[in-house]
Amino acid sequence: MDSPPSEGETSTSQGESSPSRTVSRSSMMESIRSYGLSRLAGIKIDTDELRRRLLMPQYLRLAMLDSITKKDVDGGDQHFPSSGSADVPCPESPMIVFINPRSGGRNGPVLKERLQKLISEEQVLDLDDVKPHEFVRYGLACIEKWANDGDFCAKEIRQNIRIVVAGGDGTVGWVLGCLGELNQNGREPVPPVAIIPLGTGNDLSRSFGWGGSYPFTWKSGIKRTLHRASVGPVSNLDSWHVVVQVPGGEVADPPHSLKAAEECSLDKTLEIEGDLPDKVNFYEGVFYNYFSIGMDAKVAYGFHHFRNEKPHLAQGPLANKIIYSGYSCSQGWFLTTCTSDPSLRGLKNILKMHVKKVNSTEWEQIPVPKSVRAVVALNLHNYGSGRNPWGNLKPKYLEKRGFVEARSDDGLLEIFGLKEGWHASFVMTELISAKHIAQAASIRMELRGGEWKEAFMQMDGEPWKQPICNDYSTFVEINRVPFQSVMVNGE
């Protein structure tokens, strides 16, 4: 469905309440509004009162940090008072902040210092020094241990603790993935997560009302952010497990979100046609926003390598977007018809796709449109720095296509296609909607080379180059993770 919204399929009414439709603005006040804190702009936040509500007792802060440093749950035992903590005041909304100092251009270290002054050094964790899984396995486990041993304050903190992540979508996904261990091990409740957006696209942040960029020039912004993170309502977010089955070879330089796995398997209710190689390797990962294959991932791959090779040229969101646009023009998305046979570029030539639709347990093959050069499976409304390529579809169109209204917690992915660069440009400016392909509760993609030697894929902005061959197929299978993440709404 590629017609303009005015012709019937999509609705862009601003009266609808949708946290994913936040629009970036340039002025400071507009930046504040887009950040999702405009309603708090006229409210004075008392610094001492805020700190009292967030600050953990010193003995718990030190015990948690020592346990992380020593990688030992018992590593901070010496800090616990022998007389108990019945008389120790407990914070109403204890908070841990993870900050990626490399995000936000040159402002990351400044923001870190502000946060440490407002809360404490022990509760603001630099991701260069403390990894999220270390906090979960040792720091949070230390608090749980003493809560189980009868420490009243530790019990209250474990019950009410919240997490703030200062970074881009990749950083947020990293923290959410590590917190997922709590569900797997029965360590509830899982702390809700708020976001300070420091990345380039910040689509996760936009989707939950935290905006597309942090207003560094607004000095009171950090206090209002922490206040909202401490009192904001929570909602659920689906996450999606990806398994990649590779014939024989390995994924060269896989992204952080994709790990080699020894024991994985594809859904056996969908039989694999053709011969299987003697040896296969498995990789697995989790995404929260999108998985894509094709030209958009190729552009992202080129951008990421350029940024790693010349970091001095990518010093902030604006510079990153300019470089990214340059790669979109140089990777063949716009000039394919002039430089090579376009029939070799369409994903239909290498991709076969099956899905399980809503309320169905049966696999169904879905044709890949021949014009499509990128296929995206989207969990949120936001993609590519706040765009909504799926669109706000009208009820009649939803019924006609057998779709339901898209939500981030409905157990479904919206699958759409992008054609050549001009089509993608019109989609990203929301002049037209993307090519709607399907809604799915599970997806199986099969790739076999033909004229192609490699395909490009990405999860939540982390791209990689996937070798493919003509003799055996490479499979990608996507299923919903049984447990949902918990997010704090910034609006």
PyMOL commands that set and color helices and strands:
alter all, ss='L'
color gray80, all
select helices_A, chain A and resi 5-7+19-21+28-35+38-40+47-54+58-70+77-79+108-118+132-148+152-160+169-184+203-207+221-231+295-309+311-313+317-330+336-339+342-344+347-349+395-401+421-428
alter helices_A, ss='H'
color red, helices_A
select strands_A, chain A and resi 95-99+124-126+162-167+193-197+234-237+240-247+258-261+280-287+290-294+351-356+364-366+374-378+413-418+435-440+442-447+454-459+462-467+474-480+485-488
alter strands_A, ss='S'
color yellow, strands_A
deselect
rebuild
show_as cartoon
